[in-house]
């Protein structure tokens, strides 16, 4: 049904920006239109946490720690969700996972590493 595929991670310095992409591969247009897309992250030794979410209607939610710095958007034509990350901090270092929810089922991507270090 849906296979999220992330891209865009990498190594940056504090204060720089990155944009992550998540393609909902295998999703036909009608499925994509009903998806809630989200980004989670997991740092070593910590639990996976919700970073940002965008519903099928475009309503967005952010973790307090990224509010004002990260922006989640989606491009319906490309069936892709994005996470624009600005003013990155060392504490943003983690593996970032894309998540898609469709009719009660959850689908996870394989994750992409983001490292913020000087």
Secondary structure, 3 states (H helix, E strand, C coil): CCEEEEECCEEECCCCCEEEEEEEECCCHHHHHCCEEEEEEECCCCCCEEEEEECCCCCEEECCCCCCCEEEEEECCCCEEEEEECCCCHHHCEEEEEEEEECCEEEECCCEEEEECC
